[in-house]
Amino acid sequence: MTTVHRDSSPDEIRAWLIERVAYYLELPADNIDPDTELAQYGLDSVYSMSIIAEIEDQLQVKIDEMAAWKYPTINALVDYAENLISEPVHPAP
């Protein structure tokens, strides 16, 4: 399995996310269009939450629990994650 991190490019994150969605849907990655809503592929809420958790783990960001519904495509999720990555990290008090 490919991994990504905070320093990965948007294209690397997109390719990784396509791979993860394809895994959960048991489809070839080539069949996943990053501009198609994930719900159209039949991705359910359990798998959506699993993918969100993987994004958090890999990119070390906190993702809004509703992100899969607010950002329904892979490209939208990548843009959202990139915005989170670019925010300054504030140390805990």
PDB file of N, CA, C and O in Angstrom, chain B, residues numbered from 101:
ATOM      1  N   MET B 101       0.837  -1.175   0.000  1.00  0.00           N
ATOM      2  CA  MET B 101       0.000   0.000   0.000  1.00  0.00           C
ATOM      3  C   MET B 101       0.884   1.241   0.000  1.00  0.00           C
ATOM      4  O   MET B 101       1.843   1.338   0.765  1.00  0.00           O
ATOM      5  N   THR B 102       0.552   2.168  -0.853  1.00  0.00           N
ATOM      6  CA  THR B 102       1.241   3.448  -0.914  1.00  0.00           C
ATOM      7  C   THR B 102       0.910   4.256   0.334  1.00  0.00           C
ATOM      8  O   THR B 102      -0.175   4.120   0.901  1.00  0.00           O
ATOM      9  N   THR B 103       1.839   5.090   0.754  1.00  0.00           N
ATOM     10  CA  THR B 103       1.569   5.986   1.874  1.00  0.00           C
ATOM     11  C   THR B 103       1.784   7.425   1.427  1.00  0.00           C
ATOM     12  O   THR B 103       2.492   7.687   0.454  1.00  0.00           O
ATOM     13  N   VAL B 104       1.174   8.341   2.138  1.00  0.00           N
ATOM     14  CA  VAL B 104       1.371   9.765   1.899  1.00  0.00           C
ATOM     15  C   VAL B 104       1.639  10.429   3.241  1.00  0.00           C
ATOM     16  O   VAL B 104       1.459   9.818   4.295  1.00  0.00           O
ATOM     17  N   HIS B 105       2.067  11.673   3.194  1.00  0.00           N
ATOM     18  CA  HIS B 105       2.356  12.427   4.409  1.00  0.00           C
ATOM     19  C   HIS B 105       2.085  13.898   4.141  1.00  0.00           C
ATOM     20  O   HIS B 105       1.699  14.271   3.034  1.00  0.00           O
ATOM     21  N   ARG B 106       2.283  14.720   5.139  1.00  0.00           N
ATOM     22  CA  ARG B 106       1.970  16.153   5.020  1.00  0.00           C
ATOM     23  C   ARG B 106       2.711  16.826   3.872  1.00  0.00           C
ATOM     24  O   ARG B 106       2.208  17.791   3.296  1.00  0.00           O
ATOM     25  N   ASP B 107       3.887  16.337   3.535  1.00  0.00           N
ATOM     26  CA  ASP B 107       4.685  16.953   2.478  1.00  0.00           C
ATOM     27  C   ASP B 107       4.379  16.393   1.092  1.00  0.00           C
ATOM     28  O   ASP B 107       4.992  16.813   0.110  1.00  0.00           O
ATOM     29  N   SER B 108       3.457  15.469   0.999  1.00  0.00           N
ATOM     30  CA  SER B 108       3.104  14.893  -0.304  1.00  0.00           C
ATOM     31  C   SER B 108       2.414  15.946  -1.164  1.00  0.00           C
ATOM     32  O   SER B 108       1.723  16.829  -0.657  1.00  0.00           O
ATOM     33  N   SER B 109       2.614  15.835  -2.463  1.00  0.00           N
ATOM     34  CA  SER B 109       1.966  16.767  -3.394  1.00  0.00           C
ATOM     35  C   SER B 109       0.478  16.434  -3.506  1.00  0.00           C
ATOM     36  O   SER B 109       0.069  15.321  -3.175  1.00  0.00           O
ATOM     37  N   PRO B 110      -0.329  17.384  -3.967  1.00  0.00           N
ATOM     38  CA  PRO B 110      -1.745  17.082  -4.191  1.00  0.00           C
ATOM     39  C   PRO B 110      -1.948  15.888  -5.131  1.00  0.00           C
ATOM     40  O   PRO B 110      -2.863  15.090  -4.930  1.00  0.00           O
ATOM     41  N   ASP B 111      -1.109  15.765  -6.144  1.00  0.00           N
ATOM     42  CA  ASP B 111      -1.227  14.626  -7.064  1.00  0.00           C
ATOM     43  C   ASP B 111      -0.939  13.306  -6.358  1.00  0.00           C
ATOM     44  O   ASP B 111      -1.599  12.303  -6.627  1.00  0.00           O
ATOM     45  N   GLU B 112       0.041  13.298  -5.458  1.00  0.00           N
ATOM     46  CA  GLU B 112       0.344  12.080  -4.696  1.00  0.00           C
ATOM     47  C   GLU B 112      -0.804  11.729  -3.751  1.00  0.00           C
ATOM     48  O   GLU B 112      -1.171  10.562  -3.614  1.00  0.00           O
ATOM     49  N   ILE B 113      -1.361  12.742  -3.108  1.00  0.00           N
ATOM     50  CA  ILE B 113      -2.493  12.507  -2.204  1.00  0.00           C
ATOM     51  C   ILE B 113      -3.687  11.993  -2.999  1.00  0.00           C
ATOM     52  O   ILE B 113      -4.370  11.066  -2.565  1.00  0.00           O
ATOM     53  N   ARG B 114      -3.940  12.588  -4.153  1.00  0.00           N
ATOM     54  CA  ARG B 114      -5.051  12.153  -5.012  1.00  0.00           C
ATOM     55  C   ARG B 114      -4.875  10.693  -5.434  1.00  0.00           C
ATOM     56  O   ARG B 114      -5.817   9.906  -5.349  1.00  0.00           O
ATOM     57  N   ALA B 115      -3.680  10.331  -5.884  1.00  0.00           N
ATOM     58  CA  ALA B 115      -3.416   8.952  -6.317  1.00  0.00           C
ATOM     59  C   ALA B 115      -3.607   7.983  -5.152  1.00  0.00           C
ATOM     60  O   ALA B 115      -4.183   6.909  -5.325  1.00  0.00           O
ATOM     61  N   TRP B 116      -3.128   8.357  -3.970  1.00  0.00           N
ATOM     62  CA  TRP B 116      -3.297   7.517  -2.785  1.00  0.00           C
ATOM     63  C   TRP B 116      -4.771   7.365  -2.439  1.00  0.00           C
ATOM     64  O   TRP B 116      -5.231   6.265  -2.132  1.00  0.00           O
ATOM     65  N   LEU B 117      -5.512   8.469  -2.489  1.00  0.00           N
ATOM     66  CA  LEU B 117      -6.925   8.426  -2.141  1.00  0.00           C
ATOM     67  C   LEU B 117      -7.719   7.598  -3.148  1.00  0.00           C
ATOM     68  O   LEU B 117      -8.637   6.872  -2.766  1.00  0.00           O
ATOM     69  N   ILE B 118      -7.376   7.700  -4.415  1.00  0.00           N
ATOM     70  CA  ILE B 118      -8.014   6.849  -5.434  1.00  0.00           C
ATOM     71  C   ILE B 118      -7.755   5.382  -5.104  1.00  0.00           C
ATOM     72  O   ILE B 118      -8.660   4.552  -5.186  1.00  0.00           O
ATOM     73  N   GLU B 119      -6.523   5.072  -4.734  1.00  0.00           N
ATOM     74  CA  GLU B 119      -6.159   3.695  -4.376  1.00  0.00           C
ATOM     75  C   GLU B 119      -6.978   3.193  -3.187  1.00  0.00           C
ATOM     76  O   GLU B 119      -7.452   2.057  -3.190  1.00  0.00           O
ATOM     77  N   ARG B 120      -7.143   4.043  -2.176  1.00  0.00           N
ATOM     78  CA  ARG B 120      -7.890   3.639  -0.979  1.00  0.00           C
ATOM     79  C   ARG B 120      -9.377   3.456  -1.285  1.00  0.00           C
ATOM     80  O   ARG B 120      -9.989   2.497  -0.816  1.00  0.00           O
ATOM     81  N   VAL B 121      -9.961   4.366  -2.064  1.00  0.00           N
ATOM     82  CA  VAL B 121     -11.375   4.235  -2.438  1.00  0.00           C
ATOM     83  C   VAL B 121     -11.569   2.965  -3.253  1.00  0.00           C
ATOM     84  O   VAL B 121     -12.522   2.220  -3.028  1.00  0.00           O
ATOM     85  N   ALA B 122     -10.674   2.716  -4.192  1.00  0.00           N
ATOM     86  CA  ALA B 122     -10.763   1.502  -5.012  1.00  0.00           C
ATOM     87  C   ALA B 122     -10.688   0.255  -4.133  1.00  0.00           C
ATOM     88  O   ALA B 122     -11.404  -0.719  -4.370  1.00  0.00           O
ATOM     89  N   TYR B 123      -9.830   0.284  -3.127  1.00  0.00           N
ATOM     90  CA  TYR B 123      -9.710  -0.846  -2.202  1.00  0.00           C
ATOM     91  C   TYR B 123     -11.047  -1.122  -1.512  1.00  0.00           C
ATOM     92  O   TYR B 123     -11.523  -2.257  -1.501  1.00  0.00           O
ATOM     93  N   TYR B 124     -11.644  -0.087  -0.944  1.00  0.00           N
ATOM     94  CA  TYR B 124     -12.906  -0.271  -0.216  1.00  0.00           C
ATOM     95  C   TYR B 124     -14.046  -0.700  -1.134  1.00  0.00           C
ATOM     96  O   TYR B 124     -14.926  -1.459  -0.728  1.00  0.00           O
ATOM     97  N   LEU B 125     -14.025  -0.215  -2.366  1.00  0.00           N
ATOM     98  CA  LEU B 125     -15.096  -0.556  -3.306  1.00  0.00           C
ATOM     99  C   LEU B 125     -14.818  -1.838  -4.080  1.00  0.00           C
ATOM    100  O   LEU B 125     -15.669  -2.322  -4.826  1.00  0.00           O
ATOM    101  N   GLU B 126     -13.622  -2.381  -3.895  1.00  0.00           N
ATOM    102  CA  GLU B 126     -13.196  -3.580  -4.622  1.00  0.00           C
ATOM    103  C   GLU B 126     -13.310  -3.364  -6.133  1.00  0.00           C
ATOM    104  O   GLU B 126     -13.849  -4.194  -6.865  1.00  0.00           O
ATOM    105  N   LEU B 127     -12.781  -2.218  -6.570  1.00  0.00           N
ATOM    106  CA  LEU B 127     -12.746  -1.854  -7.985  1.00  0.00           C
ATOM    107  C   LEU B 127     -11.308  -1.547  -8.382  1.00  0.00           C
ATOM    108  O   LEU B 127     -10.493  -1.191  -7.530  1.00  0.00           O
ATOM    109  N   PRO B 128     -10.987  -1.680  -9.671  1.00  0.00           N
ATOM    110  CA  PRO B 128      -9.666  -1.235 -10.117  1.00  0.00           C
ATOM    111  C   PRO B 128      -9.554   0.289  -9.955  1.00  0.00           C
ATOM    112  O   PRO B 128     -10.519   1.013 -10.202  1.00  0.00           O
ATOM    113  N   ALA B 129      -8.402   0.761  -9.548  1.00  0.00           N
ATOM    114  CA  ALA B 129      -8.200   2.198  -9.363  1.00  0.00           C
ATOM    115  C   ALA B 129      -8.484   2.976 -10.643  1.00  0.00           C
ATOM    116  O   ALA B 129      -8.928   4.123 -10.588  1.00  0.00           O
ATOM    117  N   ASP B 130      -8.233   2.360 -11.792  1.00  0.00           N
ATOM    118  CA  ASP B 130      -8.492   3.028 -13.071  1.00  0.00           C
ATOM    119  C   ASP B 130      -9.970   3.335 -13.279  1.00  0.00           C
ATOM    120  O   ASP B 130     -10.313   4.178 -14.107  1.00  0.00           O
ATOM    121  N   ASN B 131     -10.844   2.665 -12.543  1.00  0.00           N
ATOM    122  CA  ASN B 131     -12.285   2.892 -12.676  1.00  0.00           C
ATOM    123  C   ASN B 131     -12.783   4.049 -11.813  1.00  0.00           C
ATOM    124  O   ASN B 131     -13.953   4.420 -11.897  1.00  0.00           O
ATOM    125  N   ILE B 132     -11.915   4.618 -10.989  1.00  0.00           N
ATOM    126  CA  ILE B 132     -12.316   5.678 -10.069  1.00  0.00           C
ATOM    127  C   ILE B 132     -11.985   7.038 -10.686  1.00  0.00           C
ATOM    128  O   ILE B 132     -10.825   7.350 -10.953  1.00  0.00           O
ATOM    129  N   ASP B 133     -13.027   7.839 -10.905  1.00  0.00           N
ATOM    130  CA  ASP B 133     -12.876   9.202 -11.428  1.00  0.00           C
ATOM    131  C   ASP B 133     -12.864  10.158 -10.236  1.00  0.00           C
ATOM    132  O   ASP B 133     -13.820  10.173  -9.461  1.00  0.00           O
ATOM    133  N   PRO B 134     -11.807  10.954 -10.068  1.00  0.00           N
ATOM    134  CA  PRO B 134     -11.723  11.823  -8.900  1.00  0.00           C
ATOM    135  C   PRO B 134     -12.760  12.947  -8.867  1.00  0.00           C
ATOM    136  O   PRO B 134     -12.881  13.644  -7.860  1.00  0.00           O
ATOM    137  N   ASP B 135     -13.509  13.128  -9.959  1.00  0.00           N
ATOM    138  CA  ASP B 135     -14.556  14.146  -9.983  1.00  0.00           C
ATOM    139  C   ASP B 135     -15.956  13.568  -9.828  1.00  0.00           C
ATOM    140  O   ASP B 135     -16.934  14.315  -9.844  1.00  0.00           O
ATOM    141  N   THR B 136     -16.068  12.262  -9.680  1.00  0.00           N
ATOM    142  CA  THR B 136     -17.368  11.615  -9.479  1.00  0.00           C
ATOM    143  C   THR B 136     -17.650  11.527  -7.985  1.00  0.00           C
ATOM    144  O   THR B 136     -16.768  11.185  -7.198  1.00  0.00           O
ATOM    145  N   GLU B 137     -18.890  11.840  -7.599  1.00  0.00           N
ATOM    146  CA  GLU B 137     -19.249  11.755  -6.186  1.00  0.00           C
ATOM    147  C   GLU B 137     -19.095  10.318  -5.701  1.00  0.00           C
ATOM    148  O   GLU B 137     -19.536   9.377  -6.360  1.00  0.00           O
ATOM    149  N   LEU B 138     -18.471  10.165  -4.558  1.00  0.00           N
ATOM    150  CA  LEU B 138     -18.195   8.835  -4.018  1.00  0.00           C
ATOM    151  C   LEU B 138     -19.474   8.045  -3.771  1.00  0.00           C
ATOM    152  O   LEU B 138     -19.475   6.819  -3.888  1.00  0.00           O
ATOM    153  N   ALA B 139     -20.547   8.722  -3.436  1.00  0.00           N
ATOM    154  CA  ALA B 139     -21.829   8.039  -3.220  1.00  0.00           C
ATOM    155  C   ALA B 139     -22.316   7.359  -4.497  1.00  0.00           C
ATOM    156  O   ALA B 139     -23.016   6.348  -4.428  1.00  0.00           O
ATOM    157  N   GLN B 140     -21.957   7.896  -5.653  1.00  0.00           N
ATOM    158  CA  GLN B 140     -22.364   7.270  -6.917  1.00  0.00           C
ATOM    159  C   GLN B 140     -21.699   5.911  -7.110  1.00  0.00           C
ATOM    160  O   GLN B 140     -22.210   5.065  -7.843  1.00  0.00           O
ATOM    161  N   TYR B 141     -20.574   5.706  -6.460  1.00  0.00           N
ATOM    162  CA  TYR B 141     -19.905   4.404  -6.521  1.00  0.00           C
ATOM    163  C   TYR B 141     -20.480   3.436  -5.493  1.00  0.00           C
ATOM    164  O   TYR B 141     -20.156   2.248  -5.503  1.00  0.00           O
ATOM    165  N   GLY B 142     -21.329   3.942  -4.611  1.00  0.00           N
ATOM    166  CA  GLY B 142     -21.899   3.093  -3.572  1.00  0.00           C
ATOM    167  C   GLY B 142     -21.093   3.084  -2.286  1.00  0.00           C
ATOM    168  O   GLY B 142     -21.274   2.203  -1.446  1.00  0.00           O
ATOM    169  N   LEU B 143     -20.202   4.058  -2.122  1.00  0.00           N
ATOM    170  CA  LEU B 143     -19.408   4.134  -0.898  1.00  0.00           C
ATOM    171  C   LEU B 143     -20.327   4.513   0.258  1.00  0.00           C
ATOM    172  O   LEU B 143     -20.936   5.583   0.244  1.00  0.00           O
ATOM    173  N   ASP B 144     -20.428   3.645   1.251  1.00  0.00           N
ATOM    174  CA  ASP B 144     -21.348   3.900   2.363  1.00  0.00           C
ATOM    175  C   ASP B 144     -20.665   4.709   3.465  1.00  0.00           C
ATOM    176  O   ASP B 144     -19.471   5.001   3.394  1.00  0.00           O
ATOM    177  N   SER B 145     -21.446   5.061   4.481  1.00  0.00           N
ATOM    178  CA  SER B 145     -20.939   5.926   5.545  1.00  0.00           C
ATOM    179  C   SER B 145     -19.821   5.269   6.354  1.00  0.00           C
ATOM    180  O   SER B 145     -18.907   5.954   6.812  1.00  0.00           O
ATOM    181  N   VAL B 146     -19.882   3.968   6.531  1.00  0.00           N
ATOM    182  CA  VAL B 146     -18.833   3.269   7.285  1.00  0.00           C
ATOM    183  C   VAL B 146     -17.502   3.375   6.546  1.00  0.00           C
ATOM    184  O   VAL B 146     -16.481   3.707   7.149  1.00  0.00           O
ATOM    185  N   TYR B 147     -17.509   3.098   5.258  1.00  0.00           N
ATOM    186  CA  TYR B 147     -16.275   3.203   4.479  1.00  0.00           C
ATOM    187  C   TYR B 147     -15.825   4.655   4.362  1.00  0.00           C
ATOM    188  O   TYR B 147     -14.627   4.936   4.370  1.00  0.00           O
ATOM    189  N   SER B 148     -16.778   5.575   4.252  1.00  0.00           N
ATOM    190  CA  SER B 148     -16.422   6.994   4.194  1.00  0.00           C
ATOM    191  C   SER B 148     -15.673   7.410   5.454  1.00  0.00           C
ATOM    192  O   SER B 148     -14.663   8.109   5.379  1.00  0.00           O
ATOM    193  N   MET B 149     -16.168   6.979   6.607  1.00  0.00           N
ATOM    194  CA  MET B 149     -15.504   7.318   7.865  1.00  0.00           C
ATOM    195  C   MET B 149     -14.133   6.646   7.964  1.00  0.00           C
ATOM    196  O   MET B 149     -13.202   7.218   8.530  1.00  0.00           O
ATOM    197  N   SER B 150     -14.009   5.449   7.421  1.00  0.00           N
ATOM    198  CA  SER B 150     -12.708   4.766   7.406  1.00  0.00           C
ATOM    199  C   SER B 150     -11.710   5.543   6.563  1.00  0.00           C
ATOM    200  O   SER B 150     -10.548   5.690   6.944  1.00  0.00           O
ATOM    201  N   ILE B 151     -12.161   6.037   5.423  1.00  0.00           N
ATOM    202  CA  ILE B 151     -11.282   6.816   4.545  1.00  0.00           C
ATOM    203  C   ILE B 151     -10.886   8.123   5.223  1.00  0.00           C
ATOM    204  O   ILE B 151      -9.724   8.525   5.167  1.00  0.00           O
ATOM    205  N   ILE B 152     -11.846   8.786   5.862  1.00  0.00           N
ATOM    206  CA  ILE B 152     -11.543  10.027   6.583  1.00  0.00           C
ATOM    207  C   ILE B 152     -10.498   9.754   7.669  1.00  0.00           C
ATOM    208  O   ILE B 152      -9.566  10.540   7.839  1.00  0.00           O
ATOM    209  N   ALA B 153     -10.644   8.658   8.398  1.00  0.00           N
ATOM    210  CA  ALA B 153      -9.674   8.295   9.440  1.00  0.00           C
ATOM    211  C   ALA B 153      -8.292   8.051   8.836  1.00  0.00           C
ATOM    212  O   ALA B 153      -7.282   8.436   9.424  1.00  0.00           O
ATOM    213  N   GLU B 154      -8.243   7.420   7.674  1.00  0.00           N
ATOM    214  CA  GLU B 154      -6.953   7.187   7.016  1.00  0.00           C
ATOM    215  C   GLU B 154      -6.313   8.500   6.591  1.00  0.00           C
ATOM    216  O   GLU B 154      -5.102   8.671   6.727  1.00  0.00           O
ATOM    217  N   ILE B 155      -7.115   9.431   6.078  1.00  0.00           N
ATOM    218  CA  ILE B 155      -6.583  10.745   5.698  1.00  0.00           C
ATOM    219  C   ILE B 155      -5.986  11.421   6.931  1.00  0.00           C
ATOM    220  O   ILE B 155      -4.884  11.966   6.872  1.00  0.00           O
ATOM    221  N   GLU B 156      -6.710  11.384   8.039  1.00  0.00           N
ATOM    222  CA  GLU B 156      -6.210  11.986   9.283  1.00  0.00           C
ATOM    223  C   GLU B 156      -4.887  11.362   9.705  1.00  0.00           C
ATOM    224  O   GLU B 156      -3.940  12.071  10.044  1.00  0.00           O
ATOM    225  N   ASP B 157      -4.824  10.045   9.684  1.00  0.00           N
ATOM    226  CA  ASP B 157      -3.607   9.341  10.096  1.00  0.00           C
ATOM    227  C   ASP B 157      -2.433   9.655   9.181  1.00  0.00           C
ATOM    228  O   ASP B 157      -1.334   9.953   9.649  1.00  0.00           O
ATOM    229  N   GLN B 158      -2.667   9.589   7.889  1.00  0.00           N
ATOM    230  CA  GLN B 158      -1.580   9.771   6.931  1.00  0.00           C
ATOM    231  C   GLN B 158      -1.085  11.217   6.882  1.00  0.00           C
ATOM    232  O   GLN B 158       0.120  11.460   6.817  1.00  0.00           O
ATOM    233  N   LEU B 159      -2.013  12.176   6.914  1.00  0.00           N
ATOM    234  CA  LEU B 159      -1.638  13.580   6.736  1.00  0.00           C
ATOM    235  C   LEU B 159      -1.510  14.340   8.051  1.00  0.00           C
ATOM    236  O   LEU B 159      -1.125  15.510   8.066  1.00  0.00           O
ATOM    237  N   GLN B 160      -1.834  13.669   9.152  1.00  0.00           N
ATOM    238  CA  GLN B 160      -1.741  14.266  10.486  1.00  0.00           C
ATOM    239  C   GLN B 160      -2.533  15.569  10.577  1.00  0.00           C
ATOM    240  O   GLN B 160      -2.026  16.601  11.015  1.00  0.00           O
ATOM    241  N   VAL B 161      -3.795  15.485  10.149  1.00  0.00           N
ATOM    242  CA  VAL B 161      -4.723  16.608  10.231  1.00  0.00           C
ATOM    243  C   VAL B 161      -6.007  16.122  10.885  1.00  0.00           C
ATOM    244  O   VAL B 161      -6.280  14.922  10.919  1.00  0.00           O
ATOM    245  N   LYS B 162      -6.782  17.045  11.397  1.00  0.00           N
ATOM    246  CA  LYS B 162      -8.096  16.725  11.958  1.00  0.00           C
ATOM    247  C   LYS B 162      -9.138  17.065  10.897  1.00  0.00           C
ATOM    248  O   LYS B 162      -9.268  18.215  10.478  1.00  0.00           O
ATOM    249  N   ILE B 163      -9.878  16.037  10.472  1.00  0.00           N
ATOM    250  CA  ILE B 163     -10.883  16.193   9.420  1.00  0.00           C
ATOM    251  C   ILE B 163     -12.266  16.300  10.058  1.00  0.00           C
ATOM    252  O   ILE B 163     -12.602  15.543  10.968  1.00  0.00           O
ATOM    253  N   ASP B 164     -13.049  17.234   9.577  1.00  0.00           N
ATOM    254  CA  ASP B 164     -14.443  17.380   9.999  1.00  0.00           C
ATOM    255  C   ASP B 164     -15.170  16.066   9.718  1.00  0.00           C
ATOM    256  O   ASP B 164     -15.031  15.497   8.635  1.00  0.00           O
ATOM    257  N   GLU B 165     -15.943  15.587  10.688  1.00  0.00           N
ATOM    258  CA  GLU B 165     -16.661  14.314  10.530  1.00  0.00           C
ATOM    259  C   GLU B 165     -17.611  14.320   9.336  1.00  0.00           C
ATOM    260  O   GLU B 165     -17.929  13.261   8.795  1.00  0.00           O
ATOM    261  N   MET B 166     -18.059  15.483   8.926  1.00  0.00           N
ATOM    262  CA  MET B 166     -18.989  15.589   7.798  1.00  0.00           C
ATOM    263  C   MET B 166     -18.263  15.814   6.468  1.00  0.00           C
ATOM    264  O   MET B 166     -18.906  16.057   5.447  1.00  0.00           O
ATOM    265  N   ALA B 167     -16.945  15.735   6.476  1.00  0.00           N
ATOM    266  CA  ALA B 167     -16.158  16.043   5.280  1.00  0.00           C
ATOM    267  C   ALA B 167     -16.555  15.208   4.072  1.00  0.00           C
ATOM    268  O   ALA B 167     -16.592  15.721   2.954  1.00  0.00           O
ATOM    269  N   ALA B 168     -16.849  13.939   4.278  1.00  0.00           N
ATOM    270  CA  ALA B 168     -17.191  13.072   3.143  1.00  0.00           C
ATOM    271  C   ALA B 168     -18.482  13.528   2.468  1.00  0.00           C
ATOM    272  O   ALA B 168     -18.706  13.245   1.291  1.00  0.00           O
ATOM    273  N   TRP B 169     -19.326  14.230   3.212  1.00  0.00           N
ATOM    274  CA  TRP B 169     -20.575  14.722   2.624  1.00  0.00           C
ATOM    275  C   TRP B 169     -20.412  16.144   2.114  1.00  0.00           C
ATOM    276  O   TRP B 169     -21.025  16.519   1.113  1.00  0.00           O
ATOM    277  N   LYS B 170     -19.590  16.943   2.795  1.00  0.00           N
ATOM    278  CA  LYS B 170     -19.338  18.318   2.354  1.00  0.00           C
ATOM    279  C   LYS B 170     -18.431  18.350   1.126  1.00  0.00           C
ATOM    280  O   LYS B 170     -18.548  19.240   0.282  1.00  0.00           O
ATOM    281  N   TYR B 171     -17.543  17.393   1.033  1.00  0.00           N
ATOM    282  CA  TYR B 171     -16.564  17.299  -0.056  1.00  0.00           C
ATOM    283  C   TYR B 171     -16.734  15.920  -0.687  1.00  0.00           C
ATOM    284  O   TYR B 171     -15.965  15.007  -0.388  1.00  0.00           O
ATOM    285  N   PRO B 172     -17.732  15.758  -1.554  1.00  0.00           N
ATOM    286  CA  PRO B 172     -18.165  14.425  -1.982  1.00  0.00           C
ATOM    287  C   PRO B 172     -17.324  13.736  -3.051  1.00  0.00           C
ATOM    288  O   PRO B 172     -17.596  12.589  -3.404  1.00  0.00           O
ATOM    289  N   THR B 173     -16.306  14.421  -3.569  1.00  0.00           N
ATOM    290  CA  THR B 173     -15.457  13.790  -4.583  1.00  0.00           C
ATOM    291  C   THR B 173     -14.029  13.687  -4.055  1.00  0.00           C
ATOM    292  O   THR B 173     -13.669  14.347  -3.080  1.00  0.00           O
ATOM    293  N   ILE B 174     -13.238  12.871  -4.696  1.00  0.00           N
ATOM    294  CA  ILE B 174     -11.827  12.750  -4.309  1.00  0.00           C
ATOM    295  C   ILE B 174     -11.126  14.092  -4.472  1.00  0.00           C
ATOM    296  O   ILE B 174     -10.379  14.510  -3.587  1.00  0.00           O
ATOM    297  N   ASN B 175     -11.359  14.776  -5.597  1.00  0.00           N
ATOM    298  CA  ASN B 175     -10.700  16.065  -5.803  1.00  0.00           C
ATOM    299  C   ASN B 175     -11.103  17.079  -4.736  1.00  0.00           C
ATOM    300  O   ASN B 175     -10.265  17.854  -4.275  1.00  0.00           O
ATOM    301  N   ALA B 176     -12.366  17.083  -4.342  1.00  0.00           N
ATOM    302  CA  ALA B 176     -12.815  18.004  -3.293  1.00  0.00           C
ATOM    303  C   ALA B 176     -12.159  17.660  -1.954  1.00  0.00           C
ATOM    304  O   ALA B 176     -11.767  18.559  -1.210  1.00  0.00           O
ATOM    305  N   LEU B 177     -12.039  16.376  -1.647  1.00  0.00           N
ATOM    306  CA  LEU B 177     -11.371  15.961  -0.406  1.00  0.00           C
ATOM    307  C   LEU B 177      -9.890  16.331  -0.413  1.00  0.00           C
ATOM    308  O   LEU B 177      -9.346  16.748   0.609  1.00  0.00           O
ATOM    309  N   VAL B 178      -9.240  16.180  -1.565  1.00  0.00           N
ATOM    310  CA  VAL B 178      -7.822  16.543  -1.674  1.00  0.00           C
ATOM    311  C   VAL B 178      -7.659  18.044  -1.441  1.00  0.00           C
ATOM    312  O   VAL B 178      -6.766  18.461  -0.704  1.00  0.00           O
ATOM    313  N   ASP B 179      -8.515  18.857  -2.065  1.00  0.00           N
ATOM    314  CA  ASP B 179      -8.439  20.309  -1.867  1.00  0.00           C
ATOM    315  C   ASP B 179      -8.646  20.669  -0.399  1.00  0.00           C
ATOM    316  O   ASP B 179      -7.925  21.502   0.149  1.00  0.00           O
ATOM    317  N   TYR B 180      -9.628  20.041   0.230  1.00  0.00           N
ATOM    318  CA  TYR B 180      -9.909  20.279   1.647  1.00  0.00           C
ATOM    319  C   TYR B 180      -8.692  19.900   2.503  1.00  0.00           C
ATOM    320  O   TYR B 180      -8.282  20.666   3.375  1.00  0.00           O
ATOM    321  N   ALA B 181      -8.127  18.737   2.254  1.00  0.00           N
ATOM    322  CA  ALA B 181      -6.958  18.290   3.017  1.00  0.00           C
ATOM    323  C   ALA B 181      -5.770  19.230   2.806  1.00  0.00           C
ATOM    324  O   ALA B 181      -5.047  19.543   3.753  1.00  0.00           O
ATOM    325  N   GLU B 182      -5.572  19.675   1.579  1.00  0.00           N
ATOM    326  CA  GLU B 182      -4.471  20.605   1.291  1.00  0.00           C
ATOM    327  C   GLU B 182      -4.647  21.907   2.070  1.00  0.00           C
ATOM    328  O   GLU B 182      -3.672  22.466   2.571  1.00  0.00           O
ATOM    329  N   ASN B 183      -5.875  22.387   2.172  1.00  0.00           N
ATOM    330  CA  ASN B 183      -6.128  23.599   2.961  1.00  0.00           C
ATOM    331  C   ASN B 183      -5.797  23.369   4.429  1.00  0.00           C
ATOM    332  O   ASN B 183      -5.230  24.246   5.080  1.00  0.00           O
ATOM    333  N   LEU B 184      -6.144  22.201   4.955  1.00  0.00           N
ATOM    334  CA  LEU B 184      -5.826  21.890   6.351  1.00  0.00           C
ATOM    335  C   LEU B 184      -4.320  21.799   6.571  1.00  0.00           C
ATOM    336  O   LEU B 184      -3.804  22.273   7.583  1.00  0.00           O
ATOM    337  N   ILE B 185      -3.628  21.194   5.628  1.00  0.00           N
ATOM    338  CA  ILE B 185      -2.177  21.041   5.742  1.00  0.00           C
ATOM    339  C   ILE B 185      -1.493  22.402   5.742  1.00  0.00           C
ATOM    340  O   ILE B 185      -0.510  22.608   6.453  1.00  0.00           O
ATOM    341  N   SER B 186      -2.013  23.328   4.945  1.00  0.00           N
ATOM    342  CA  SER B 186      -1.367  24.635   4.815  1.00  0.00           C
ATOM    343  C   SER B 186      -1.636  25.559   6.000  1.00  0.00           C
ATOM    344  O   SER B 186      -0.972  26.585   6.145  1.00  0.00           O
ATOM    345  N   GLU B 187      -2.612  25.204   6.856  1.00  0.00           N
ATOM    346  CA  GLU B 187      -2.875  26.014   8.045  1.00  0.00           C
ATOM    347  C   GLU B 187      -1.723  25.859   9.027  1.00  0.00           C
ATOM    348  O   GLU B 187      -1.177  24.766   9.183  1.00  0.00           O
ATOM    349  N   PRO B 188      -1.352  26.956   9.693  1.00  0.00           N
ATOM    350  CA  PRO B 188      -0.274  26.843  10.682  1.00  0.00           C
ATOM    351  C   PRO B 188      -0.683  25.932  11.833  1.00  0.00           C
ATOM    352  O   PRO B 188      -1.837  25.925  12.262  1.00  0.00           O
ATOM    353  N   VAL B 189       0.268  25.180  12.314  1.00  0.00           N
ATOM    354  CA  VAL B 189       0.028  24.286  13.445  1.00  0.00           C
ATOM    355  C   VAL B 189       0.261  25.081  14.722  1.00  0.00           C
ATOM    356  O   VAL B 189       1.321  25.679  14.910  1.00  0.00           O
ATOM    357  N   HIS B 190      -0.737  25.082  15.596  1.00  0.00           N
ATOM    358  CA  HIS B 190      -0.617  25.796  16.866  1.00  0.00           C
ATOM    359  C   HIS B 190      -0.281  24.791  17.962  1.00  0.00           C
ATOM    360  O   HIS B 190      -1.010  23.819  18.158  1.00  0.00           O
ATOM    361  N   PRO B 191       0.815  25.020  18.673  1.00  0.00           N
ATOM    362  CA  PRO B 191       1.167  24.077  19.747  1.00  0.00           C
ATOM    363  C   PRO B 191       0.115  24.102  20.851  1.00  0.00           C
ATOM    364  O   PRO B 191      -0.535  25.120  21.088  1.00  0.00           O
ATOM    365  N   ALA B 192      -0.037  22.985  21.504  1.00  0.00           N
ATOM    366  CA  ALA B 192      -0.979  22.886  22.621  1.00  0.00           C
ATOM    367  C   ALA B 192      -0.503  23.786  23.755  1.00  0.00           C
ATOM    368  O   ALA B 192       0.701  23.911  23.982  1.00  0.00           O
ATOM    369  N   PRO B 193      -1.445  24.421  24.476  1.00  0.00           N
ATOM    370  CA  PRO B 193      -1.032  25.326  25.584  1.00  0.00           C
ATOM    371  C   PRO B 193      -0.392  24.567  26.720  1.00  0.00           C
ATOM    372  O   PRO B 193       0.007  25.168  27.717  1.00  0.00           O
TER     373      PRO B 193
END
